[in-house]
Amino acid sequence: MANPKSRISKTRKRKRRTHYKATANVVTVCQTTGELHLPHRAYWVDDKLYYNGKVLLEKEDEA
Protein backbone atom coordinates (compact mmCIF):
# COMPACT_ATOMS: atom_id res chain seq x y z
CA MET A 1 0.00 0.00 0.00
CA ALA A 2 1.17 3.49 -0.77
CA ASN A 3 1.83 5.72 2.20
CA PRO A 4 2.74 9.38 2.29
CA LYS A 5 6.45 9.94 2.74
CA SER A 6 5.84 12.56 5.43
CA ARG A 7 2.82 13.75 7.33
CA ILE A 8 1.24 17.02 6.16
CA SER A 9 0.84 19.43 9.05
CA LYS A 10 -2.55 20.80 10.12
CA THR A 11 -1.53 24.30 9.08
CA ARG A 12 -0.49 23.23 5.60
CA LYS A 13 -3.70 21.26 5.14
CA ARG A 14 -5.84 24.18 6.29
CA LYS A 15 -4.07 26.63 3.97
CA ARG A 16 -5.55 24.79 1.00
CA ARG A 17 -9.02 25.32 2.37
CA THR A 18 -8.68 29.10 2.75
CA HIS A 19 -9.32 29.65 -0.93
CA TYR A 20 -13.03 29.01 -0.52
CA LYS A 21 -14.52 32.48 -0.32
CA ALA A 22 -17.87 33.52 1.06
CA THR A 23 -20.36 34.65 -1.56
CA ALA A 24 -22.86 37.49 -1.33
CA ASN A 25 -26.44 36.66 -0.40
CA VAL A 26 -28.95 36.37 -3.22
CA VAL A 27 -31.61 39.06 -3.02
CA THR A 28 -35.01 38.99 -4.70
CA VAL A 29 -37.57 41.70 -5.35
CA CYS A 30 -41.12 41.30 -4.08
CA GLN A 31 -43.69 41.70 -6.85
CA THR A 32 -46.27 43.10 -4.40
CA THR A 33 -44.22 45.67 -2.46
CA GLY A 34 -41.10 46.08 -4.60
CA GLU A 35 -38.88 45.51 -1.54
CA LEU A 36 -35.59 43.62 -1.64
CA HIS A 37 -35.49 40.56 0.62
CA LEU A 38 -33.87 37.15 1.02
CA PRO A 39 -35.70 34.39 -0.85
CA HIS A 40 -37.87 32.00 1.21
CA ARG A 41 -37.88 34.42 4.16
CA ALA A 42 -40.62 36.58 5.65
CA TYR A 43 -39.88 40.32 5.78
CA TRP A 44 -41.37 43.44 7.36
CA VAL A 45 -42.62 46.40 5.30
CA ASP A 46 -44.64 49.24 6.87
CA ASP A 47 -45.51 47.21 10.02
CA LYS A 48 -46.73 44.24 7.97
CA LEU A 49 -45.05 40.85 7.70
CA TYR A 50 -44.99 39.56 4.11
CA TYR A 51 -44.22 36.11 2.72
CA ASN A 52 -44.76 35.12 -0.93
CA GLY A 53 -46.35 38.51 -1.56
CA LYS A 54 -49.08 37.94 1.05
CA VAL A 55 -49.58 39.64 4.40
CA LEU A 56 -49.06 37.22 7.31
CA LEU A 57 -49.20 39.59 10.27
CA GLU A 58 -49.94 43.22 10.95
CA LYS A 59 -48.16 44.94 13.81
CA GLU A 60 -50.55 46.39 16.34
CA ASP A 61 -49.94 49.84 17.85
CA GLU A 62 -49.14 49.60 21.55
CA ALA A 63 -50.94 52.53 23.15
CHARMM internal coordinates of N, CA and C (Angstrom, degrees):
IC EDIT
DIST 1 N 1 CA 1.4505
DIST 1 CA 1 C 1.5204
ANGL 1 N 1 CA 1 C 109.48
DIST 1 C 2 N 1.3179
ANGL 1 CA 1 C 2 N 114.27
DIHE 1 N 1 CA 1 C 2 N 143.63
DIST 2 N 2 CA 1.4638
ANGL 1 C 2 N 2 CA 118.63
DIHE 1 CA 1 C 2 N 2 CA 179.74
DIST 2 CA 2 C 1.5159
ANGL 2 N 2 CA 2 C 110.00
DIHE 1 C 2 N 2 CA 2 C -82.29
DIST 2 C 3 N 1.3188
ANGL 2 CA 2 C 3 N 115.37
DIHE 2 N 2 CA 2 C 3 N 133.57
DIST 3 N 3 CA 1.4554
ANGL 2 C 3 N 3 CA 121.90
DIHE 2 CA 2 C 3 N 3 CA 177.63
DIST 3 CA 3 C 1.5207
ANGL 3 N 3 CA 3 C 108.77
DIHE 2 C 3 N 3 CA 3 C -123.63
DIST 3 C 4 N 1.3306
ANGL 3 CA 3 C 4 N 116.37
DIHE 3 N 3 CA 3 C 4 N 149.11
DIST 4 N 4 CA 1.4577
ANGL 3 C 4 N 4 CA 117.99
DIHE 3 CA 3 C 4 N 4 CA 176.05
DIST 4 CA 4 C 1.5177
ANGL 4 N 4 CA 4 C 110.58
DIHE 3 C 4 N 4 CA 4 C -65.10
DIST 4 C 5 N 1.3276
ANGL 4 CA 4 C 5 N 115.37
DIHE 4 N 4 CA 4 C 5 N 143.55
DIST 5 N 5 CA 1.4582
ANGL 4 C 5 N 5 CA 119.35
DIHE 4 CA 4 C 5 N 5 CA -178.08
DIST 5 CA 5 C 1.5211
ANGL 5 N 5 CA 5 C 111.54
DIHE 4 C 5 N 5 CA 5 C -67.60
DIST 5 C 6 N 1.3458
ANGL 5 CA 5 C 6 N 116.45
DIHE 5 N 5 CA 5 C 6 N -36.38
DIST 6 N 6 CA 1.4598
ANGL 5 C 6 N 6 CA 120.04
DIHE 5 CA 5 C 6 N 6 CA 176.47
DIST 6 CA 6 C 1.5274
ANGL 6 N 6 CA 6 C 108.62
DIHE 5 C 6 N 6 CA 6 C -142.55
DIST 6 C 7 N 1.2982
ANGL 6 CA 6 C 7 N 114.52
DIHE 6 N 6 CA 6 C 7 N 153.16
DIST 7 N 7 CA 1.4633
ANGL 6 C 7 N 7 CA 119.74
DIHE 6 CA 6 C 7 N 7 CA -179.13
DIST 7 CA 7 C 1.5295
ANGL 7 N 7 CA 7 C 110.05
DIHE 6 C 7 N 7 CA 7 C -73.53
DIST 7 C 8 N 1.3261
ANGL 7 CA 7 C 8 N 116.78
DIHE 7 N 7 CA 7 C 8 N 138.02
DIST 8 N 8 CA 1.4667
ANGL 7 C 8 N 8 CA 121.41
DIHE 7 CA 7 C 8 N 8 CA 176.23
DIST 8 CA 8 C 1.5211
ANGL 8 N 8 CA 8 C 107.72
DIHE 7 C 8 N 8 CA 8 C -86.52
DIST 8 C 9 N 1.3145
ANGL 8 CA 8 C 9 N 116.38
DIHE 8 N 8 CA 8 C 9 N 129.02
DIST 9 N 9 CA 1.4643
ANGL 8 C 9 N 9 CA 121.07
DIHE 8 CA 8 C 9 N 9 CA -176.68
DIST 9 CA 9 C 1.5337
ANGL 9 N 9 CA 9 C 111.01
DIHE 8 C 9 N 9 CA 9 C -67.58
DIST 9 C 10 N 1.3334
ANGL 9 CA 9 C 10 N 115.43
DIHE 9 N 9 CA 9 C 10 N 161.29
DIST 10 N 10 CA 1.4587
ANGL 9 C 10 N 10 CA 120.89
DIHE 9 CA 9 C 10 N 10 CA 179.23
DIST 10 CA 10 C 1.5276
ANGL 10 N 10 CA 10 C 110.71
DIHE 9 C 10 N 10 CA 10 C -62.25
DIST 10 C 11 N 1.3167
ANGL 10 CA 10 C 11 N 116.27
DIHE 10 N 10 CA 10 C 11 N -39.33
DIST 11 N 11 CA 1.4633
ANGL 10 C 11 N 11 CA 120.42
DIHE 10 CA 10 C 11 N 11 CA -178.84
DIST 11 CA 11 C 1.5185
ANGL 11 N 11 CA 11 C 110.95
DIHE 10 C 11 N 11 CA 11 C -64.14
DIST 11 C 12 N 1.3229
ANGL 11 CA 11 C 12 N 116.22
DIHE 11 N 11 CA 11 C 12 N -44.29
DIST 12 N 12 CA 1.4628
ANGL 11 C 12 N 12 CA 120.32
DIHE 11 CA 11 C 12 N 12 CA -178.76
DIST 12 CA 12 C 1.5304
ANGL 12 N 12 CA 12 C 110.82
DIHE 11 C 12 N 12 CA 12 C -65.99
DIST 12 C 13 N 1.3132
ANGL 12 CA 12 C 13 N 116.27
DIHE 12 N 12 CA 12 C 13 N -38.00
DIST 13 N 13 CA 1.4609
ANGL 12 C 13 N 13 CA 120.80
DIHE 12 CA 12 C 13 N 13 CA 178.90
DIST 13 CA 13 C 1.5326
ANGL 13 N 13 CA 13 C 110.25
DIHE 12 C 13 N 13 CA 13 C -66.39
DIST 13 C 14 N 1.3147
ANGL 13 CA 13 C 14 N 116.15
DIHE 13 N 13 CA 13 C 14 N -41.84
DIST 14 N 14 CA 1.4646
ANGL 13 C 14 N 14 CA 120.33
DIHE 13 CA 13 C 14 N 14 CA -177.51
DIST 14 CA 14 C 1.5212
ANGL 14 N 14 CA 14 C 112.68
DIHE 13 C 14 N 14 CA 14 C -72.93
DIST 14 C 15 N 1.3223
ANGL 14 CA 14 C 15 N 117.92
DIHE 14 N 14 CA 14 C 15 N -24.38
DIST 15 N 15 CA 1.4615
ANGL 14 C 15 N 15 CA 120.71
DIHE 14 CA 14 C 15 N 15 CA 177.12
DIST 15 CA 15 C 1.5217
ANGL 15 N 15 CA 15 C 111.25
DIHE 14 C 15 N 15 CA 15 C -62.80
DIST 15 C 16 N 1.3081
ANGL 15 CA 15 C 16 N 116.79
DIHE 15 N 15 CA 15 C 16 N -34.48
DIST 16 N 16 CA 1.4666
ANGL 15 C 16 N 16 CA 120.15
DIHE 15 CA 15 C 16 N 16 CA 178.83
DIST 16 CA 16 C 1.5145
ANGL 16 N 16 CA 16 C 110.87
DIHE 15 C 16 N 16 CA 16 C -64.77
DIST 16 C 17 N 1.3061
ANGL 16 CA 16 C 17 N 116.07
DIHE 16 N 16 CA 16 C 17 N -32.21
DIST 17 N 17 CA 1.4619
ANGL 16 C 17 N 17 CA 120.49
DIHE 16 CA 16 C 17 N 17 CA -175.25
DIST 17 CA 17 C 1.5219
ANGL 17 N 17 CA 17 C 112.89
DIHE 16 C 17 N 17 CA 17 C -82.46
DIST 17 C 18 N 1.3129
ANGL 17 CA 17 C 18 N 119.32
DIHE 17 N 17 CA 17 C 18 N -8.30
DIST 18 N 18 CA 1.4580
ANGL 17 C 18 N 18 CA 121.14
DIHE 17 CA 17 C 18 N 18 CA -177.84
DIST 18 CA 18 C 1.5190
ANGL 18 N 18 CA 18 C 112.60
DIHE 17 C 18 N 18 CA 18 C -75.48
DIST 18 C 19 N 1.2988
ANGL 18 CA 18 C 19 N 117.70
DIHE 18 N 18 CA 18 C 19 N -9.55
DIST 19 N 19 CA 1.4551
ANGL 18 C 19 N 19 CA 119.96
DIHE 18 CA 18 C 19 N 19 CA -176.65
DIST 19 CA 19 C 1.5196
ANGL 19 N 19 CA 19 C 112.59
DIHE 18 C 19 N 19 CA 19 C -80.68
DIST 19 C 20 N 1.3226
ANGL 19 CA 19 C 20 N 117.01
DIHE 19 N 19 CA 19 C 20 N -7.83
DIST 20 N 20 CA 1.4569
ANGL 19 C 20 N 20 CA 120.09
DIHE 19 CA 19 C 20 N 20 CA 176.29
DIST 20 CA 20 C 1.5176
ANGL 20 N 20 CA 20 C 107.89
DIHE 19 C 20 N 20 CA 20 C -80.45
DIST 20 C 21 N 1.3025
ANGL 20 CA 20 C 21 N 116.91
DIHE 20 N 20 CA 20 C 21 N 114.15
DIST 21 N 21 CA 1.4500
ANGL 20 C 21 N 21 CA 121.66
DIHE 20 CA 20 C 21 N 21 CA -175.86
DIST 21 CA 21 C 1.5278
ANGL 21 N 21 CA 21 C 110.59
DIHE 20 C 21 N 21 CA 21 C -98.70
DIST 21 C 22 N 1.3043
ANGL 21 CA 21 C 22 N 115.73
DIHE 21 N 21 CA 21 C 22 N 152.33
DIST 22 N 22 CA 1.4519
ANGL 21 C 22 N 22 CA 121.10
DIHE 21 CA 21 C 22 N 22 CA 174.86
DIST 22 CA 22 C 1.5314
ANGL 22 N 22 CA 22 C 108.71
DIHE 21 C 22 N 22 CA 22 C -74.39
DIST 22 C 23 N 1.3054
ANGL 22 CA 22 C 23 N 115.82
DIHE 22 N 22 CA 22 C 23 N 143.97
DIST 23 N 23 CA 1.4590
ANGL 22 C 23 N 23 CA 120.44
DIHE 22 CA 22 C 23 N 23 CA 179.47
DIST 23 CA 23 C 1.5269
ANGL 23 N 23 CA 23 C 109.22
DIHE 22 C 23 N 23 CA 23 C -106.40
DIST 23 C 24 N 1.3107
ANGL 23 CA 23 C 24 N 116.29
DIHE 23 N 23 CA 23 C 24 N 158.35
DIST 24 N 24 CA 1.4567
ANGL 23 C 24 N 24 CA 121.38
DIHE 23 CA 23 C 24 N 24 CA 179.17
DIST 24 CA 24 C 1.5218
ANGL 24 N 24 CA 24 C 109.63
DIHE 23 C 24 N 24 CA 24 C -72.29
DIST 24 C 25 N 1.3427
ANGL 24 CA 24 C 25 N 115.66
DIHE 24 N 24 CA 24 C 25 N 149.44
DIST 25 N 25 CA 1.4535
ANGL 24 C 25 N 25 CA 120.41
DIHE 24 CA 24 C 25 N 25 CA 179.15
DIST 25 CA 25 C 1.5217
ANGL 25 N 25 CA 25 C 110.53
DIHE 24 C 25 N 25 CA 25 C -67.81
DIST 25 C 26 N 1.3216
ANGL 25 CA 25 C 26 N 116.21
DIHE 25 N 25 CA 25 C 26 N 145.34
DIST 26 N 26 CA 1.4557
ANGL 25 C 26 N 26 CA 121.80
DIHE 25 CA 25 C 26 N 26 CA 176.11
DIST 26 CA 26 C 1.5196
ANGL 26 N 26 CA 26 C 107.75
DIHE 25 C 26 N 26 CA 26 C -80.42
DIST 26 C 27 N 1.3118
ANGL 26 CA 26 C 27 N 116.70
DIHE 26 N 26 CA 26 C 27 N 133.29
DIST 27 N 27 CA 1.4552
ANGL 26 C 27 N 27 CA 121.65
DIHE 26 CA 26 C 27 N 27 CA -178.53
DIST 27 CA 27 C 1.5193
ANGL 27 N 27 CA 27 C 108.51
DIHE 26 C 27 N 27 CA 27 C -120.19
DIST 27 C 28 N 1.3392
ANGL 27 CA 27 C 28 N 116.11
DIHE 27 N 27 CA 27 C 28 N 137.15
DIST 28 N 28 CA 1.4528
ANGL 27 C 28 N 28 CA 120.73
DIHE 27 CA 27 C 28 N 28 CA 177.78
DIST 28 CA 28 C 1.5226
ANGL 28 N 28 CA 28 C 109.64
DIHE 27 C 28 N 28 CA 28 C -116.38
DIST 28 C 29 N 1.3204
ANGL 28 CA 28 C 29 N 115.99
DIHE 28 N 28 CA 28 C 29 N 163.81
DIST 29 N 29 CA 1.4541
ANGL 28 C 29 N 29 CA 122.30
DIHE 28 CA 28 C 29 N 29 CA 179.87
DIST 29 CA 29 C 1.5227
ANGL 29 N 29 CA 29 C 108.49
DIHE 28 C 29 N 29 CA 29 C -109.60
DIST 29 C 30 N 1.3167
ANGL 29 CA 29 C 30 N 116.10
DIHE 29 N 29 CA 29 C 30 N 128.99
DIST 30 N 30 CA 1.4621
ANGL 29 C 30 N 30 CA 121.09
DIHE 29 CA 29 C 30 N 30 CA 178.89
DIST 30 CA 30 C 1.5337
ANGL 30 N 30 CA 30 C 108.83
DIHE 29 C 30 N 30 CA 30 C -72.81
DIST 30 C 31 N 1.3219
ANGL 30 CA 30 C 31 N 116.17
DIHE 30 N 30 CA 30 C 31 N 133.61
DIST 31 N 31 CA 1.4662
ANGL 30 C 31 N 31 CA 119.89
DIHE 30 CA 30 C 31 N 31 CA 179.97
DIST 31 CA 31 C 1.5244
ANGL 31 N 31 CA 31 C 111.27
DIHE 30 C 31 N 31 CA 31 C -74.78
DIST 31 C 32 N 1.3253
ANGL 31 CA 31 C 32 N 117.72
DIHE 31 N 31 CA 31 C 32 N -24.79
DIST 32 N 32 CA 1.4604
ANGL 31 C 32 N 32 CA 121.31
DIHE 31 CA 31 C 32 N 32 CA -178.80
DIST 32 CA 32 C 1.5214
ANGL 32 N 32 CA 32 C 111.72
DIHE 31 C 32 N 32 CA 32 C -81.21
DIST 32 C 33 N 1.3399
ANGL 32 CA 32 C 33 N 116.82
DIHE 32 N 32 CA 32 C 33 N -50.44
DIST 33 N 33 CA 1.4682
ANGL 32 C 33 N 33 CA 120.68
DIHE 32 CA 32 C 33 N 33 CA -173.78
DIST 33 CA 33 C 1.5161
ANGL 33 N 33 CA 33 C 113.84
DIHE 32 C 33 N 33 CA 33 C -102.84
DIST 33 C 34 N 1.3222
ANGL 33 CA 33 C 34 N 117.79
DIHE 33 N 33 CA 33 C 34 N -20.21
DIST 34 N 34 CA 1.4585
ANGL 33 C 34 N 34 CA 121.41
DIHE 33 CA 33 C 34 N 34 CA -177.63
DIST 34 CA 34 C 1.5168
ANGL 34 N 34 CA 34 C 113.46
DIHE 33 C 34 N 34 CA 34 C 79.66
DIST 34 C 35 N 1.3354
ANGL 34 CA 34 C 35 N 117.62
DIHE 34 N 34 CA 34 C 35 N 9.81
DIST 35 N 35 CA 1.4601
ANGL 34 C 35 N 35 CA 122.61
DIHE 34 CA 34 C 35 N 35 CA -179.34
DIST 35 CA 35 C 1.5240
ANGL 35 N 35 CA 35 C 110.77
DIHE 34 C 35 N 35 CA 35 C -83.41
DIST 35 C 36 N 1.3391
ANGL 35 CA 35 C 36 N 115.58
DIHE 35 N 35 CA 35 C 36 N 148.68
DIST 36 N 36 CA 1.4527
ANGL 35 C 36 N 36 CA 121.17
DIHE 35 CA 35 C 36 N 36 CA 172.83
DIST 36 CA 36 C 1.5206
ANGL 36 N 36 CA 36 C 109.13
DIHE 35 C 36 N 36 CA 36 C -83.90
DIST 36 C 37 N 1.3297
ANGL 36 CA 36 C 37 N 116.73
DIHE 36 N 36 CA 36 C 37 N 136.95
DIST 37 N 37 CA 1.4642
ANGL 36 C 37 N 37 CA 120.34
DIHE 36 CA 36 C 37 N 37 CA 179.11
DIST 37 CA 37 C 1.5229
ANGL 37 N 37 CA 37 C 109.24
DIHE 36 C 37 N 37 CA 37 C -156.48
DIST 37 C 38 N 1.3321
ANGL 37 CA 37 C 38 N 115.81
DIHE 37 N 37 CA 37 C 38 N 165.74
DIST 38 N 38 CA 1.4564
ANGL 37 C 38 N 38 CA 121.11
DIHE 37 CA 37 C 38 N 38 CA 175.94
DIST 38 CA 38 C 1.5220
ANGL 38 N 38 CA 38 C 108.97
DIHE 37 C 38 N 38 CA 38 C -75.10
DIST 38 C 39 N 1.3379
ANGL 38 CA 38 C 39 N 117.73
DIHE 38 N 38 CA 38 C 39 N 140.43
DIST 39 N 39 CA 1.4613
ANGL 38 C 39 N 39 CA 119.24
DIHE 38 CA 38 C 39 N 39 CA -179.93
DIST 39 CA 39 C 1.5256
ANGL 39 N 39 CA 39 C 111.49
DIHE 38 C 39 N 39 CA 39 C -66.53
DIST 39 C 40 N 1.3124
ANGL 39 CA 39 C 40 N 116.29
DIHE 39 N 39 CA 39 C 40 N 147.56
DIST 40 N 40 CA 1.4718
ANGL 39 C 40 N 40 CA 124.04
DIHE 39 CA 39 C 40 N 40 CA 178.45
DIST 40 CA 40 C 1.5245
ANGL 40 N 40 CA 40 C 111.77
DIHE 39 C 40 N 40 CA 40 C 62.23
DIST 40 C 41 N 1.3337
ANGL 40 CA 40 C 41 N 116.84
DIHE 40 N 40 CA 40 C 41 N 31.69
DIST 41 N 41 CA 1.4612
ANGL 40 C 41 N 41 CA 121.62
DIHE 40 CA 40 C 41 N 41 CA 177.71
DIST 41 CA 41 C 1.5319
ANGL 41 N 41 CA 41 C 108.48
DIHE 40 C 41 N 41 CA 41 C -134.21
DIST 41 C 42 N 1.3096
ANGL 41 CA 41 C 42 N 116.43
DIHE 41 N 41 CA 41 C 42 N 145.34
DIST 42 N 42 CA 1.4571
ANGL 41 C 42 N 42 CA 121.24
DIHE 41 CA 41 C 42 N 42 CA 173.54
DIST 42 CA 42 C 1.5218
ANGL 42 N 42 CA 42 C 108.06
DIHE 41 C 42 N 42 CA 42 C -79.48
DIST 42 C 43 N 1.3344
ANGL 42 CA 42 C 43 N 117.05
DIHE 42 N 42 CA 42 C 43 N 151.72
DIST 43 N 43 CA 1.4602
ANGL 42 C 43 N 43 CA 120.90
DIHE 42 CA 42 C 43 N 43 CA -177.35
DIST 43 CA 43 C 1.5248
ANGL 43 N 43 CA 43 C 109.74
DIHE 42 C 43 N 43 CA 43 C -147.49
DIST 43 C 44 N 1.3433
ANGL 43 CA 43 C 44 N 115.33
DIHE 43 N 43 CA 43 C 44 N 149.83
DIST 44 N 44 CA 1.4594
ANGL 43 C 44 N 44 CA 122.18
DIHE 43 CA 43 C 44 N 44 CA -178.39
DIST 44 CA 44 C 1.5202
ANGL 44 N 44 CA 44 C 110.86
DIHE 43 C 44 N 44 CA 44 C -93.39
DIST 44 C 45 N 1.3282
ANGL 44 CA 44 C 45 N 116.73
DIHE 44 N 44 CA 44 C 45 N 134.94
DIST 45 N 45 CA 1.4649
ANGL 44 C 45 N 45 CA 123.91
DIHE 44 CA 44 C 45 N 45 CA 172.69
DIST 45 CA 45 C 1.5243
ANGL 45 N 45 CA 45 C 107.00
DIHE 44 C 45 N 45 CA 45 C -142.57
DIST 45 C 46 N 1.3230
ANGL 45 CA 45 C 46 N 116.83
DIHE 45 N 45 CA 45 C 46 N 121.06
DIST 46 N 46 CA 1.4688
ANGL 45 C 46 N 46 CA 122.38
DIHE 45 CA 45 C 46 N 46 CA 177.92
DIST 46 CA 46 C 1.5281
ANGL 46 N 46 CA 46 C 112.24
DIHE 45 C 46 N 46 CA 46 C 51.10
DIST 46 C 47 N 1.3363
ANGL 46 CA 46 C 47 N 117.20
DIHE 46 N 46 CA 46 C 47 N 50.48
DIST 47 N 47 CA 1.4718
ANGL 46 C 47 N 47 CA 123.64
DIHE 46 CA 46 C 47 N 47 CA 177.97
DIST 47 CA 47 C 1.5270
ANGL 47 N 47 CA 47 C 113.71
DIHE 46 C 47 N 47 CA 47 C 61.35
DIST 47 C 48 N 1.3240
ANGL 47 CA 47 C 48 N 117.09
DIHE 47 N 47 CA 47 C 48 N 26.44
DIST 48 N 48 CA 1.4626
ANGL 47 C 48 N 48 CA 122.11
DIHE 47 CA 47 C 48 N 48 CA 174.53
DIST 48 CA 48 C 1.5238
ANGL 48 N 48 CA 48 C 108.35
DIHE 47 C 48 N 48 CA 48 C -129.22
DIST 48 C 49 N 1.3085
ANGL 48 CA 48 C 49 N 115.94
DIHE 48 N 48 CA 48 C 49 N 139.25
DIST 49 N 49 CA 1.4581
ANGL 48 C 49 N 49 CA 122.27
DIHE 48 CA 48 C 49 N 49 CA 179.13
DIST 49 CA 49 C 1.5203
ANGL 49 N 49 CA 49 C 108.38
DIHE 48 C 49 N 49 CA 49 C -96.83
DIST 49 C 50 N 1.3351
ANGL 49 CA 49 C 50 N 116.74
DIHE 49 N 49 CA 49 C 50 N 118.87
DIST 50 N 50 CA 1.4606
ANGL 49 C 50 N 50 CA 122.70
DIHE 49 CA 49 C 50 N 50 CA -177.99
DIST 50 CA 50 C 1.5231
ANGL 50 N 50 CA 50 C 111.12
DIHE 49 C 50 N 50 CA 50 C -107.89
DIST 50 C 51 N 1.3213
ANGL 50 CA 50 C 51 N 115.84
DIHE 50 N 50 CA 50 C 51 N 146.86
DIST 51 N 51 CA 1.4634
ANGL 50 C 51 N 51 CA 122.59
DIHE 50 CA 50 C 51 N 51 CA 170.39
DIST 51 CA 51 C 1.5198
ANGL 51 N 51 CA 51 C 107.01
DIHE 50 C 51 N 51 CA 51 C -151.67
DIST 51 C 52 N 1.3155
ANGL 51 CA 51 C 52 N 117.10
DIHE 51 N 51 CA 51 C 52 N 127.91
DIST 52 N 52 CA 1.4714
ANGL 51 C 52 N 52 CA 123.49
DIHE 51 CA 51 C 52 N 52 CA -176.29
DIST 52 CA 52 C 1.5230
ANGL 52 N 52 CA 52 C 111.64
DIHE 51 C 52 N 52 CA 52 C 56.21
DIST 52 C 53 N 1.3251
ANGL 52 CA 52 C 53 N 117.41
DIHE 52 N 52 CA 52 C 53 N 34.47
DIST 53 N 53 CA 1.4524
ANGL 52 C 53 N 53 CA 121.35
DIHE 52 CA 52 C 53 N 53 CA 177.47
DIST 53 CA 53 C 1.5112
ANGL 53 N 53 CA 53 C 114.70
DIHE 52 C 53 N 53 CA 53 C 77.45
DIST 53 C 54 N 1.3276
ANGL 53 CA 53 C 54 N 117.87
DIHE 53 N 53 CA 53 C 54 N 6.55
DIST 54 N 54 CA 1.4641
ANGL 53 C 54 N 54 CA 121.73
DIHE 53 CA 53 C 54 N 54 CA -179.29
DIST 54 CA 54 C 1.5265
ANGL 54 N 54 CA 54 C 109.56
DIHE 53 C 54 N 54 CA 54 C -116.57
DIST 54 C 55 N 1.3311
ANGL 54 CA 54 C 55 N 115.39
DIHE 54 N 54 CA 54 C 55 N 148.69
DIST 55 N 55 CA 1.4609
ANGL 54 C 55 N 55 CA 120.99
DIHE 54 CA 54 C 55 N 55 CA 179.56
DIST 55 CA 55 C 1.5339
ANGL 55 N 55 CA 55 C 108.66
DIHE 54 C 55 N 55 CA 55 C -80.33
DIST 55 C 56 N 1.3261
ANGL 55 CA 55 C 56 N 116.02
DIHE 55 N 55 CA 55 C 56 N 124.32
DIST 56 N 56 CA 1.4734
ANGL 55 C 56 N 56 CA 120.57
DIHE 55 CA 55 C 56 N 56 CA 177.04
DIST 56 CA 56 C 1.5189
ANGL 56 N 56 CA 56 C 111.26
DIHE 55 C 56 N 56 CA 56 C -95.24
DIST 56 C 57 N 1.3409
ANGL 56 CA 56 C 57 N 116.36
DIHE 56 N 56 CA 56 C 57 N -46.60
DIST 57 N 57 CA 1.4475
ANGL 56 C 57 N 57 CA 121.96
DIHE 56 CA 56 C 57 N 57 CA -178.17
DIST 57 CA 57 C 1.5095
ANGL 57 N 57 CA 57 C 110.04
DIHE 56 C 57 N 57 CA 57 C -137.77
DIST 57 C 58 N 1.3179
ANGL 57 CA 57 C 58 N 115.53
DIHE 57 N 57 CA 57 C 58 N 152.50
DIST 58 N 58 CA 1.4526
ANGL 57 C 58 N 58 CA 121.29
DIHE 57 CA 57 C 58 N 58 CA 170.87
DIST 58 CA 58 C 1.5069
ANGL 58 N 58 CA 58 C 107.77
DIHE 57 C 58 N 58 CA 58 C -120.08
DIST 58 C 59 N 1.3199
ANGL 58 CA 58 C 59 N 116.43
DIHE 58 N 58 CA 58 C 59 N 131.72
DIST 59 N 59 CA 1.4630
ANGL 58 C 59 N 59 CA 121.01
DIHE 58 CA 58 C 59 N 59 CA -179.18
DIST 59 CA 59 C 1.5146
ANGL 59 N 59 CA 59 C 109.36
DIHE 58 C 59 N 59 CA 59 C -74.80
DIST 59 C 60 N 1.3431
ANGL 59 CA 59 C 60 N 114.34
DIHE 59 N 59 CA 59 C 60 N 130.43
DIST 60 N 60 CA 1.4583
ANGL 59 C 60 N 60 CA 119.60
DIHE 59 CA 59 C 60 N 60 CA -179.58
DIST 60 CA 60 C 1.5231
ANGL 60 N 60 CA 60 C 109.62
DIHE 59 C 60 N 60 CA 60 C -89.47
DIST 60 C 61 N 1.3358
ANGL 60 CA 60 C 61 N 117.04
DIHE 60 N 60 CA 60 C 61 N 144.30
DIST 61 N 61 CA 1.4609
ANGL 60 C 61 N 61 CA 121.28
DIHE 60 CA 60 C 61 N 61 CA 176.98
DIST 61 CA 61 C 1.5259
ANGL 61 N 61 CA 61 C 108.31
DIHE 60 C 61 N 61 CA 61 C -74.44
DIST 61 C 62 N 1.3303
ANGL 61 CA 61 C 62 N 115.63
DIHE 61 N 61 CA 61 C 62 N 131.23
DIST 62 N 62 CA 1.4553
ANGL 61 C 62 N 62 CA 120.89
DIHE 61 CA 61 C 62 N 62 CA 178.02
DIST 62 CA 62 C 1.5186
ANGL 62 N 62 CA 62 C 108.30
DIHE 61 C 62 N 62 CA 62 C -95.30
DIST 62 C 63 N 1.3349
ANGL 62 CA 62 C 63 N 116.28
DIHE 62 N 62 CA 62 C 63 N 101.48
DIST 63 N 63 CA 1.4592
ANGL 62 C 63 N 63 CA 119.76
DIHE 62 CA 62 C 63 N 63 CA -178.97
DIST 63 CA 63 C 1.5083
ANGL 63 N 63 CA 63 C 111.04
DIHE 62 C 63 N 63 CA 63 C -126.30
END
COOR INIT
IC SEED 1 N 1 CA 1 C
IC BUILD
